[in-house]
Amino acid sequence: MKTWTFTAMVLYTTFLCQLTAAEPKAHPDVVIFLADDLSARDLPLYGGTNIQTPAISQLASEGMTFTHAFVASPSCAPSRAALLTGLMPARNGAEENHSFPHEDILRLPRILQKHGYHTAAFGKVAHQKSAISYGFETISPGKDIPQVRKNVRKFLEGRNDRRPLALFVGVSDPHVPWPSESTVDPKNMLLPTKLLDTPQTRIQRSRYLQEVQNLDSYLGELLNLATRYLSEDRIILFSSDHGAQFPFGKWTLYDEGTRVPLVVKWKGRIKPGTRSDAMVSWIDVLPTLIDIVGGEVPENIDGRSFADVLRGNRTSHRERIFTTHSGDRKMNVYPIRSVRTDQYKLIWNPHPDFAFTTHIDLLLRETSGDYFKEWLTLAKTNSDAARIVNAHHGRPEFELFDLDQDPQEQTNLASKTSHTAIKNRLLQDLHEWLKTQNDKITVFHEPLMLDEPKSWVPRK
């Protein structure tokens, strides 16, 4: 009798396993691939001409490219916290860099788990080691591409979980330190118009672009793994946490710091090779994924689902994009707030008496910002160089740009009487929004003052 019972149990268990294996997954697999410090304009997909990124371009040909995608904040921790909570920094608690959301804040991985997903984070998805606090079930913190490549492959090859997978993969490229060697010719490249053109600036740009090529190569490998190990019904999302670590990029609210690549592929649901001008924010990713899997989007969040844009049912999403920056510890004590429409952007610098400084100009590392030495030397004798260096360190209280006429944000219209009405309307919108956020515009550390240059000269 015991033998018969054991045999029956084995047969019944085998039957259940076969039945489960035959059942289609209720939700699509999800792959989120995140670059670190990548400006959209450096990709051919967005007009870049210095390098080729075949994997990103191929993904775009099979999905939808967003031309106006923005992060909530242009530094690592606040940006990623906003992505994973659907809340802007002042509301989730991760305001300055290296800070984290409040413990009671809802997090995307835990929501996806409630809808039957196995959630996994490889590399730099959340900031530093905070992936555990976000609730990912499987975590591998190594962020360099060789480490991530090895760990993701091993995970997918050995995975036998029948639940749909939400796989988040973040690489450290093209974050500093950059490699000493690059295949990108520094002499034959175009530099962003706001940068000072010096030999070392070109060398460091070439090293940065080498890492962009590296992350593109790995994306191609990851897509092949997804084809091999995940279901046919899968969503691929590629983006970056903010812009590149160059002056007027990372840590700023110029488009070079906040406008990021965003490409989404969903075979059979998203028309291949499409481009959308809909303005979307990283806070919108959380409600979009919840919407797609059939969940109920939380009401009290800042993000809004753009699933209808992906499905082709809508061509617009947001009328205003709000972004905030609250600093990066003592290296960057400079709070900034902005509001952007499809044509205009207003940047508010509440403390124009503060000196804007970053890791670039304070540390002058050989693996990143040493070109700033050339900038400082040139600024002593060259008026254009002095203007650029001064614009890096000192900002007026208000900056207003007509993005149709001035996409590089070089002409400040804030003091023009012809644009007073536009400035006042946007400023009112910004202040009203800040009230809803309960944003205190906190200064988290003692600032370096603009009228005391000895306090912000490079450190030896």
Buried (B, 14 or more C-beta within 10 A) or exposed (E): EEEEEEEEEEEEEEEEEEEEEEEEBEBBBBBBBBBBBBBBBBBBBBEBEBBEBEBBBBBBBBBBBBBBBBBBBBBBBBBBBBBBBBBBBBBBBBBBBBBBBEEEBBBBBBBBBEBEBBBBBBBBBBBEEBBEBBBBBBBBBBBBBEBBBBBBBEBBEEBEEEBBBBBBBBBBBBBBEBBEEBEBEBEEBEBBEBBBBBEBBBBBBBBBBBBBBBBBBBBBBBBEBBEEBBEEBBBBBBBBBBBBBBBBBBBBBBBBBBBBBBBBBBBEBBEEEBEBEBBBBBBBBBBBBBBBBEBEBBEEBBBBBBBBBBBEEEEBBBEBBBBBBBBBEEBBBBBBBBBBBBEBBBBBBEBBEBBBBBBBBBBBBEEBBBBBBBBBEBBEEBEEBBEBBEBBBBBEEBBBBBBEEEEBBEEBBBEEEEBEEBBEBBBEBBEEBBEEBEBEBEBBEEBBEBEEEEEBEBEE
